[in-house]
Amino acid sequence: MTADEAYGQVKHLRVWLEQPGVGYVLATRVNDTVITTGWREVRVDELVAASPRQAWKRLSGGRGSHGERVYDWARVTIRPVGEDGVGHWVLANRSVKDPTDIAHYVCYGPVGTRLKDLVKVAAARWAVEESFQVAKNECGLDHYQVRRYDAWYRHIALAMAALTAIRSRELEKGAAD
């Protein structure tokens, strides 16, 4: 994966997840392409833009630090050949305040997966991002530039070991009191 790719844009990752039947909702870029049910290769932003107005549903992705995360969400079925019991979709969320601000996802899962279930999975990403923000502040990641996984792993392992040691000492002090 290159620095300018989103996980969902890495097609071999999607295929790798699908082989054992692992469902996913992966963010992707506007210029990612998918194969439609009509066997055409189309950019995800063009596919979503062609969706009818009634395809959009206003749903909450859950509470965030600033309240409910409400967006307009739509999904479009993709892939011409359906596998037994699984489906493929492009999911999009659009800002209520700025309808030109649209995020795109590629999805795979059981054919009966509801829009609100895809939204719930997509919104789980926000909790992960908030955790990374806390880690940046608490573990010094905001002062550490990470370009590769092995560098990040070494740094976070050391930071977490240090936090564990500090917490252990605090617990020992509390037990001695």
ABEGO torsion letter per residue (X at the ends): XBAABBAAABAAAAAAAAAAGBBBBBBBBAABBBBBAAGBBBBAAAAAAABBAAABBBBBAEBBAAEBBBBBBBBBBBEABBBBGBBBBBBBBBBAABAABBBBBBBBEBAABBAAAAAAAAAAAAAAAAAAAAAAAAAGAAABBBABAAAAAAAAAAAAAAAAAAAAAAAAAAAAX
